[in-house]
Amino acid sequence: MKPQPTTPGTYVIQDHGPYVTSKWAPSRIPWGAPLKAHPDGEHLLYQSGAGPTGWTRVDRKIPGCNVAWMRAQFETLYGNTGIHDTNGDGLPDKWVFNDFGPWAVRYFRDTNRNRRLDRGEVLMGEMIHTTPQNEAETARNLPVRLDDSHGCIHIRPIDRIRFLKVGAFVRGNLLVVHAPGEVVPEFLLR
């Protein structure tokens, strides 16, 4: 899927929280799910439920994802910093590859303008979220580079926290997405 701009318009915030989807392989597992090595030493398990039987092989959700793949991906993001790798084995302690970061903000086009998601109104497939790369850059105190998106609004992890603290993601709040090239009034940029 080619990158594309976010669909311009006025929307209403519905909610924010962890997001999983089968459409993007790394996002089939929620951000932060605990990980551990499989007894065979070749595969990884993620905590998918409660108790000792609540663990599932990662490659059952993401074909081809084994220890070697995971080490390479994790090394690319975090290097040998020890971040998310408390035992130093080069594998993360938790899933840090979900394409939508720890959580995403969902919103919808409010056709009847009552700021509630009603019958006939649907959540947009576009969301506001961070990325694994940006989460790693932030954790490593590196500059955050926002990449192109498939319509979503990528934000820096520090901005996600700042916006959350000021109540920007409260259900019912309005979100205005401007078209590419549209001139934004100067007072909004301050």
C-alpha positions in Angstrom: 0.0 0.0 0.0 1.4 3.4 -1.0 1.7 6.2 1.5 -1.0 8.7 1.2 -2.2 11.9 3.0 -4.7 11.7 5.8 -8.2 12.3 4.6 -9.1 16.0 5.2 -12.2 16.7 7.2 -13.7 17.3 10.6 -13.9 14.3 12.9 -14.8 13.3 16.4 -12.5 11.4 18.8 -14.0 8.1 19.8 -11.4 6.5 22.0 -7.7 5.6 22.4 -6.1 2.3 23.5 -4.1 -0.6 22.3 -4.8 -1.5 18.7 -4.4 -4.9 17.0 -5.3 -5.9 13.5 -4.6 -8.9 11.2 -3.9 -6.5 8.3 -0.4 -5.6 9.4 1.6 -8.6 10.6 3.5 -7.0 13.5 0.2 -5.5 14.8 -1.4 -8.9 15.3 0.2 -8.8 18.8 -0.5 -6.0 21.2 2.3 -3.6 22.1 3.8 -4.6 25.5 2.7 -8.3 25.5 5.3 -10.1 27.6 7.7 -12.3 25.6 9.8 -15.4 26.5 11.9 -17.9 24.6 10.2 -21.2 23.6 11.9 -24.3 25.2 13.1 -25.3 21.7 15.3 -22.1 21.6 14.3 -21.3 18.1 10.9 -19.7 18.7 9.4 -17.1 20.9 6.2 -17.1 23.0 4.0 -14.1 23.8 1.5 -13.9 26.7 -1.9 -14.2 25.1 -3.9 -15.2 28.2 -3.7 -15.8 31.9 -1.9 -18.6 33.7 0.8 -20.9 32.6 -1.1 -22.1 29.5 -1.7 -18.5 28.3 1.4 -18.4 26.0 1.3 -18.6 22.2 4.1 -19.0 19.7 4.7 -15.7 18.0 5.1 -17.4 14.6 1.6 -18.7 14.8 0.5 -15.0 14.5 3.4 -13.8 12.4 4.7 -16.6 10.1 8.5 -16.6 9.8 9.0 -14.7 13.1 11.6 -16.7 15.0 14.5 -15.9 17.4 16.9 -14.9 14.5 14.3 -12.6 12.9 13.4 -11.1 16.3 17.0 -10.4 17.2 17.7 -8.6 13.9 14.5 -6.5 14.2 15.2 -5.6 17.8 18.9 -4.8 17.1 17.8 -2.4 14.3 15.5 -0.5 16.7 17.3 -0.6 20.1 20.9 -1.7 19.3 22.6 -3.2 22.4 21.3 -0.5 24.7 19.6 -2.9 27.1 16.3 -1.1 26.7 13.5 -3.7 26.9 16.1 -6.5 27.3 16.7 -7.0 31.0 18.6 -10.3 30.6 20.9 -9.1 27.8 20.0 -11.9 25.4 19.3 -9.6 22.5 15.6 -10.3 22.6 13.0 -7.9 23.9 11.1 -8.7 27.1 7.9 -7.4 25.6 6.4 -7.0 22.1 7.6 -3.6 20.7 6.8 -4.1 17.0 3.1 -3.2 16.8 2.9 -0.7 13.9 0.5 1.5 15.9 2.8 1.8 19.0 1.4 1.3 22.5 -2.0 2.7 21.5 -3.9 4.5 18.8 -6.5 7.2 18.8 -9.7 6.3 16.8 -12.0 8.8 15.3 -15.0 9.1 13.0 -16.9 11.4 10.7 -19.9 12.6 12.7 -22.6 13.0 10.0 -25.4 14.1 12.4 -23.1 16.3 14.5 -24.0 15.0 17.9 -20.4 13.9 18.7 -21.5 10.3 19.3 -20.8 7.3 17.1 -24.2 6.3 15.9 -25.7 3.7 13.6 -24.4 4.4 10.1 -21.3 6.2 11.3 -18.0 4.2 11.3 -14.6 4.5 12.8 -12.0 5.7 10.3 -9.3 3.2 9.3 -6.9 6.1 9.7 -5.8 6.8 13.3 -3.4 8.9 15.3 -0.4 6.9 16.6 3.3 6.5 17.1 5.5 3.9 15.3 7.9 1.3 16.7 10.8 3.3 15.1 9.7 6.5 16.9 9.2 4.7 20.2 12.8 3.4 19.9 14.2 6.8 18.9 12.5 8.3 21.9 13.7 5.6 24.3 17.3 6.1 23.0 17.1 9.9 23.2 17.6 10.2 19.4 15.8 12.7 17.2 12.4 11.4 16.1 11.8 11.2 12.4 8.2 10.9 11.3 7.8 8.8 8.2 5.1 8.8 5.6 1.9 7.0 6.5 -0.9 5.1 4.8 -3.3 7.8 5.8 -2.7 7.8 9.6 -1.5 10.7 11.6 2.0 9.8 13.0 3.0 11.7 16.1 6.0 11.6 18.3 5.7 9.7 21.6 6.3 12.8 23.6 3.5 14.6 21.8 1.2 11.6 22.4 1.8 12.0 26.1 1.4 15.8 26.0 -1.8 15.6 24.0 -3.2 13.0 26.4 -2.4 15.2 29.4 -4.2 18.2 28.0 -7.3 16.1 27.2 -7.0 16.2 23.4 -8.0 12.6 23.1 -11.2 12.8 25.2 -14.2 11.2 23.6 -16.3 13.8 21.8 -13.5 16.2 21.1 -13.3 17.6 17.5 -10.3 16.8 15.2 -9.8 18.9 12.1 -7.5 17.4 9.4 -6.3 20.0 6.9 -5.7 19.1 3.3 -2.1 19.0 2.0 -1.0 22.4 0.9 -3.8 24.1 2.8 -2.6 27.2 4.6 -3.1 26.8 8.4 -3.8 30.1 10.2 -0.7 31.4 12.0 -2.4 31.5 15.4 -3.0 27.7 15.2 0.8 27.1 14.8 1.7 28.8 18.1 
